[in-house]
């Protein structure tokens, strides 16, 4: 982030590359540019939670393989299976 500068760099309208964008924001903070802030209507769903469950490497690889076959993510695959299992319980 930027050190206490008496004169701030101007915010570029466009960046020539992703590398230039990254370099700029690695050395600056959004708080340096309050004139570009805009009000926004942000909705957040705080009801969802993410859980981390340790898995055996063999089981994790099998889940990844099945998810790849079904063209989905492991997270969606496991969520779907848990929902099915809980409905049947």
C-alpha positions as CSV (number, residue, x, y, z in Angstrom):
1,X,0.0,0.0,0.0
2,X,1.0,3.5,-0.5
3,X,3.1,5.3,2.0
4,X,1.9,8.7,3.3
5,X,2.2,10.7,0.0
6,X,1.6,14.4,-0.1
7,X,0.7,14.1,-3.8
8,X,-1.2,11.0,-4.9
9,X,-0.8,9.3,-8.2
10,X,-3.8,9.9,-10.4
11,X,-6.0,6.9,-10.9
12,X,-5.6,5.6,-14.5
13,X,-8.8,5.5,-16.5
14,X,-7.5,2.3,-18.2
15,X,-4.7,-0.1,-17.5
16,X,-2.6,-1.5,-20.4
17,X,-2.4,-4.9,-18.9
18,X,-3.4,-7.0,-15.9
19,X,0.2,-6.7,-14.7
20,X,-0.1,-2.9,-14.7
21,X,-3.4,-3.1,-12.8
22,X,-1.9,-5.4,-10.2
23,X,1.2,-3.2,-9.9
24,X,-0.9,-0.1,-9.4
25,X,-3.1,-1.6,-6.7
26,X,-0.2,-3.3,-4.9
27,X,1.1,0.2,-4.3
28,X,-2.1,2.1,-3.7
29,X,-5.2,1.8,-1.5
30,X,-8.8,2.5,-2.6
31,X,-9.0,4.8,0.4
32,X,-6.7,7.2,-1.5
33,X,-9.4,7.7,-4.1
34,X,-12.6,8.7,-2.4
35,X,-13.8,10.7,-5.4
36,X,-14.4,7.4,-7.3
37,X,-16.4,5.8,-4.6
38,X,-20.1,5.0,-5.5
39,X,-23.0,4.0,-3.3
40,X,-24.1,0.5,-4.0
41,X,-27.0,-1.7,-2.9
42,X,-25.4,-4.8,-1.6
43,X,-27.4,-7.8,-0.4
44,X,-25.6,-10.5,1.7
45,X,-27.0,-13.9,2.6
46,X,-25.5,-14.6,6.0
47,X,-27.5,-17.8,6.5
48,X,-25.1,-19.9,4.4
49,X,-22.1,-21.3,6.1
50,X,-19.1,-23.1,4.7
51,X,-17.7,-26.1,6.6
52,X,-14.3,-27.7,6.3
53,X,-14.1,-31.4,6.8
54,X,-10.8,-33.2,6.7
55,X,-10.8,-36.1,4.1
56,X,-8.5,-38.9,3.4
57,X,-6.4,-38.2,0.3
58,X,-7.8,-41.3,-1.5
59,X,-11.4,-40.2,-0.8
60,X,-10.7,-36.6,-1.9
61,X,-9.2,-37.9,-5.2
62,X,-12.3,-40.1,-5.8
63,X,-14.6,-37.1,-5.1
64,X,-12.6,-35.0,-7.5
65,X,-12.8,-37.7,-10.2
66,X,-16.6,-38.1,-9.8
67,X,-17.2,-34.4,-9.8
68,X,-15.1,-34.0,-13.0
69,X,-17.1,-36.8,-14.7
70,X,-20.4,-35.1,-13.7
71,X,-19.0,-31.7,-14.8
72,X,-19.5,-30.1,-11.4
73,X,-17.4,-29.0,-8.4
74,X,-16.7,-31.2,-5.4
75,X,-18.5,-28.7,-3.2
76,X,-21.7,-29.0,-5.3
77,X,-21.4,-32.8,-5.6
78,X,-21.0,-33.3,-1.8
79,X,-23.8,-30.8,-1.0
80,X,-26.2,-32.6,-3.4
81,X,-25.3,-36.0,-1.9
82,X,-25.8,-34.7,1.7
83,X,-29.1,-33.2,0.8
84,X,-30.3,-36.5,-0.7
85,X,-29.0,-38.4,2.3
86,X,-30.7,-36.1,4.7
87,X,-34.0,-36.2,2.9
88,X,-34.0,-40.0,3.0
89,X,-33.1,-40.0,6.8
